Amino acid sequence: MARAITQETFDQVVRENVEDLDMTMEEAAQDAIQQFKAQGVDLGNIITDPSMRKDSEKEIIECISRLSVFKYVEGVEPDLLSDLSTIRKWCDKGIQFRLLAASLKAYETLIAVLSQATGKESIIPHVLKTFTSLMTGYPDLLSEDGADAILTILNTNKNADCLVAALQLAQACCLKHEKNRQKFSNREIHNSISPLLEHPSNSVLIETCDLIKTLTLDDDIREQISRAHEHARLLAVQNLGILCELLGRNRNEMTLVPHILGALSSIVVRNEFCEQVDQAGGIIHILDILAAHPDIEKVNSQCLKMIKVLAGNDDVKLHLMQSGASPLLLAAMSRHKGSSLISAAGCSCIAALALRCPDNAQILVDNGAADALVDALKIHKDNTNVQRVACLAIRNLVSRNKGLCSTFLSLGAEDLLNAVDKAACWDEAKAALRDMGCNVKLEEPFKGKGVKLGN
């Protein structure tokens, strides 16, 4: 693991190089960079350019100084917006500048400005955007007051610009930060989301759907336990029906559909939720979208992911097959052969639909699943994710329908399975080879020595 240092440590070494070795600032900085890199130090969070360090600190301090005494009066907006823009400019340059701004109390100052701007819809979006610039990749800054302020805007404001900015900020706060997700969940954000899904603005709907996905992530490596499933359950109980209705009303809004499907697939985490989507007409909507828009990769990918999720319920899986999901998903895989996104999603669909269902396996192969899976293994031989799910799909197709083995063998699947990345997906490949009746060496990594163990 790379070592880390503070900005102050780096600055001190630069000063010592200037004072003790009579170097210029540029030479001193380059020497410091070489020293720290030789020691295995990660300088990603450090401003290594002396002139940029000086300029950024000077400008940010000046802006924060003016913002800290901000009181709303008529005519103050241009100066306020200029200061906010300057802070955003520096924060958008990288995490090192966000760390600098935070150390200069930018977060606390913006909280105070936001409280002063209550009801001022011409100002609030700019303050929230500055928060987002400051906290993207640095969500640790979020305080209880900050979470309360975001929820207040989501609950009380109807202005689309304000809501979009607040939703984007909430996403930045929740990404890779489990505790922040729990802060919002404890404030019942799942209830706040419901009216937002009825908003007339597509921009608000898109950001709301993306926030739903972000709230259900399990991506914080610092936390041993995640409440992602519970967050998804709460969101589904409150919003599943609304999302299904939204999907039905906007089936031809291709900028919006992928976001709705992404939100749905992230919260359908229980057997009964799959049934609710089916009962609400979700399967018909998804298959209609897949049939009507075959050329849009992102839409096809999200439709396939949703089919895979719904196939986790055996009754819904049967309805999917009866409704014609098989030819549509295989047509998407054929049309987008070169897309690793579509190939991975399609292979996952086949694996889910064929699991424990020999009749489904036969239908899928009759529709061209064997050719699609072999093509995926050939075309995406360097993509371990596609390779893994393709192996899993082949295994599920042949495990309970041995009559399909000859189809895969005639297409050269055995050689392709033996050629997969051994470190990434050899277990899945061995399972497929075993169930196809091929020779496969099953190793025993741990063997007894025949020695009686003592107490």
N, C-alpha and C positions, 0 to 999 in steps of 0.2 A: 504493500500500500504506500502511495506517495506521501511524503512528508508535507506539512503545511506550515506557513509562516504568516505573520501579520503584515499589514502594510507598513506599520511603524518599524518593524524589524528591517524590512527592505530599505526603507528611507534612511535608516540609521547607517546601514552598510554603505549606501551611496554617499552620504555625508562624510563618512570616515575616509572613503576613497578620495574624495575631493580635498579634504583637509590634510590627510596624512601623506597622500601620494601625488598631490598636486595635479589631479586629473580634471578634465572638463566634466560638466554634468553628464554629457552624453557618454563619454568614455567610462565614467564611474558607474553609470547605470548598466552599460554593456558588461563591464567586469563583474558587477553584482549578479547579473543574470547568469553569466557563465559559472560563477561560484555556486550559486544555489542549484542550478541544473546538475552540476557535477555531484552535488550532495543528494540528488534524487528528490528535490523539492518541487512541488507543483506550484507554478506561478500563475495559474489560471485566475486566481482571485486577486491578483496584485496589479496595480497600475505601474507599469515598468518604464513608461515614457515620462521623464521628469517635467518637461514643459506641459504635457497634457495633465499631469498630476496637479501642477500648480494652477493651470487655467480652470480645471474642473472644480477644484476646491474653492477657488476664489468666487467663481460664478454661483456655485451652489450655496455657499455661505451668504452671499449677497441676496439671493432669492429667498432663502429661508428667513433671513433677518427681516425682510419686508413682509413676508407672509405671516410671520409670528405676531405682528401687530395689526393684522388685517381686521378691519371692521367694514361691513358692507355699507356703502353709501352710493348714491347715483354717480356714475362716471368713473368708478374705480375698476370696472371690468377689464379694460384694455391692459392696464398694468398688471392686474392679477393674472390674466390669461397669458401674458408674456412670461411672467415668472414661472408659471406652471409648465409652459412649453419648454423653457430652458432646462428645468429639472428633468423633464421627459427626454429631452435631447441627450443629456448625459447618461441617464439610466438605460436608455435603449442601446448604448454603445457596448454594454456588457455587465456581467455580474460584479466585476471589480468596482464599477462606478456606482452600482446600487449599494454595495457595502459601504462605500464612502459616504453616499447620501444618507444612509441609515445612521452612520456614526455621527453625522452632523444634525441628527434629530429631525430628519425630513418626515418620517412617519408621524411623529407626534404633532408636528406643525400642520400636516395635511388633515389630521383628525380635527384639529381646532378650526381650520378653514372650512371643512365640511359642515361642522356644526353651525358656523356663521352663515353658510350658504343655504340653509334649510329653506325650501320653497323657491329657490332661484334656479329655475330650470335651464337658464342660459349658462350657468356656472357649474352646476353639479356634474354634468358629464365630463368636463375638463378636469375637475378634481379627481374623479373616479379613474379616468384614464391615466392620470399621473400616479395614482396609487398602483394601478396595474403595471405600469412601467417599473415602478420601484420594487414590486413584490413578485414579478415573474422570475421564477427560479429561486426566490428568497421568501417563501411563505411564512417563515418563522416569525416574521414581524407582526402577524395578525394578533390583535389584542381582543379582549372581551368587548371593549367599546367599539372596535372596528367591526366585529361580527354583528353587533347590535345595529350599527349604522347601516350596514349593507341590507340586513333584513328589514329595517324600517323603510328603506327606499323601495325594496321589492314589494312590500305589503301596502304601501300608501301612494306610491307615485304611478301615474298612468302615462307619463311622457315616454315615448319609445326610445329616445336617445339616452335618457337617464337609466331606463331599465336595461338596455343593451350594455351600457358601461358598467352597471352594477353586476350584471350576470357574468360579464367577462372578468371582472375583478374577483367574484366568488370562485370562478374556475381557476384563476391563477393562485388563489389562496388554498384551494383543495388539492391541486395537482401535487402528488408525491408527499402529501402531508395528512396522515390519518387523524391526528388530533384536531386539525382544523375542520375536517369533514365531520368529526363528532361534535364539534362546537355548533356547526350549522344544524346537524341532526337533532341535537338537544334543544335547539330553538324551533324545532318542528318546521324545518324548511320544506318538508314534503307537503305540508298544507299550503305554504306560500306559493308553491309551484303550480298548483291547480288553476288558479285564476290567470296565471301567466300563459298557460296553454290555450286560453280563450282569447288572448290578445289579437287584435286585427293585423298587427305588424309581423310580417314574415321574419324580419331580423330578430325580433323578440322571441319568436317561436324557435328559431334556429339556436339561439344562445341558451334558451331554456332547456331544449333537448340535450345540448352539449353539456350543460351543467348536470343534468340527470346522470349522464354517463360518467362524468368526473366524480360525482358523489358515490358511485358504486365501485370505484377502482380499489385495487389492493396493490399499491405500488410504492409504499413507504418502507424501505428496507430497514429503517431505524426502529420500527414497531414490530414486536413479535406477534401480536394479536390484532387482527383487523375485524372491523364490524361491517365489512362490505356487504355481506349477505343480509344482515339486518337492515342496513340502509336501503338495499334494493327491495326488500320486502315492504318496508314502510312506503317507499315511493310507488310500488306496484299497487298496494292496497288503495292508495289515494288517487292514483293517476292512470292506471292501466286502461280503464274504459275510455277515459278522455283521449289518450293517445291513439287508441284504435279508431275512435270517431274522427280524430284529426287526420289519420292516415287515409281513411275513406273519403274525406272531403277534399283532400289535396293530392289525389293519386296522380295528377298530371303536373304538379309543381315539382319539377325535378331538382330544383335548388333546395327544397325543403324535405322531400321524401327520404333521402339518405340519413338525415339527422333524426327524423321520427323513428325510422327503423333501428338506428343505432341506439336510441334511448330505449325502445321496446326490448331489444335483445339484451340490454344490460340489466333489466329489472325482471325479466321472466325467469325466475330462479327456482320456481316450485312447480310441481305437477299441476296443481289447480290453476296456476297462472296460464299455463299452456292451454288449458281447457277454456279459460275465460277469453283468451285471444281468439280461439277457434269460434266460440259462441258469438263473439262480437263481429264475426265476418273477416277476421284478420287474414286467414288463409286465402280467401278469395281475393282480397285486396293485394296481397303479396304476389300471387300468381298472375293477376291481371297486370300489375306493374312490370313484372318480369317479361311477360309476353309483349306488352306495348312498347317497352323501351329496351330492346335487346342490345343496343350499341353503347349504352352509357355504363362504363365499367364500374364506377362507384355505386350506382344504383343496383346493378346486378350483384355486386359483392355484398352489399347490405341485405339484399333479398335472400341470398344464399345463407348468410350467417343467421338470419331469422328462421329460415327453414330448419337449419341444423338445431337451433335452440328448441323449436316447437317439436321436433322429432324425439325429444327426450321423453315425451309422453306417448305411450304405446297406442292409445286410442286416437290421439291427434296425428300420430305417424300414419296410421291406417287411412285417415281422412286425407292427409297430404298425398298419399299414393293414389287414392281414388279420384282426387281432384286434378291429377295430371302433373304433379310436381316433378316426376322423373324425367320426362322428355324435355321439360323447360330448363331444368338445371343442367342437363347434359348438352342442350343446345347452347347455353351460356358458356359452358366449359369449352365447347368446340369453337365458338366464335371468338373467344378471348384466350386461346391457347397460350399465347405468350405472356399473359398476365399472371404473375405469381400470386397476386391477391385473389383473383378468380379461381385459379387452380387449387389453392389451399382451401378456400371456402367450399368449392365444389367437392373436393375429396372428403372434407369433413361431413358434408351433407350425405354423400354416398355411405360413408361409414356409419352415420347415425341412422339412416333409413334402413340399412341392411342388418343392423345389429339384432340378433335373435329372430330374424324374419326371413326364412329361406324363400318364401314366395316373393317378397320384395326384392331379394337378391336376384331372382330369376328375371323379374320385370326390368330391373335396372340394367342387367347385362344384355337383355334383349333390346333395350333402348340405346345401347352403345357404351355402357359404363366401363367395360373392359378396355376398349380402345382409348377412352378418355383417360383412364388411370395410367395405362402404359405410356401414352403421350406425355402425361404430366411427369412421369419418372424420367423420360428421355429429355424433354425440353428443359426441365428445372433440376437437372442433376446436381447443380451447385447450391440449391436452396434446400437446406435441411428441414425446414418446416413443411414444405410441400412434399418432400420425400417421406417424412414421418407419417403424415396423414394419408398419403397414397398407400403406403404399406398397411396402415391400419384399415383402410377401406377394402383392400384386396383380402386381407385376413377375414374381415366380417362377411364379405360376399361368399367366400368359399368354405367357411368353417362349418356351416350347417347345410350346405348345398354342394356336395362333392362333385356333382355333375358339371359344375362350372370350372373345375380345375383345368380341364383340357383346353378350355378357351384361353385362359391366361397363359398356359404353357406354350400354346401354338403362337402366341404373340411375343414370345421371348421374355416373359415376365421374370422367369427364374434368374437369368443373367442380370437383369436390371436390379432385382432385389439383392443379389449377391454383391452388386457394385455400389450400394448405398454407403453413405458416410457411417463408418462403424461406430464412431464415438457418439454420434447424435441420434441415430435411429436403428441401430442394429437389433435391438430387442424386438421392435415392431416388424422388421424385415424377417427375422428368424421365425416369428409367430406366423407370418404369411407363408413362408416357405414350408414350415411344418404342416400347416393345414392344407397346403397344396399337394402334399405327399412327396416333396423334394427331399433330397439328402441335406441334412443340416447338422452341424456339429454342436451339440449342447454341452457346454462346459460347466464343470462344477468348480466354482471359485473357492469353496471351502470344503475340505475333505477331512474326515476323522482319521486319526492315526492308529486307532485300535488300542489305545492305551486307556486304562481305567482311570477316570478322574477322581482325585481325592476330594474330601470335603473341604 
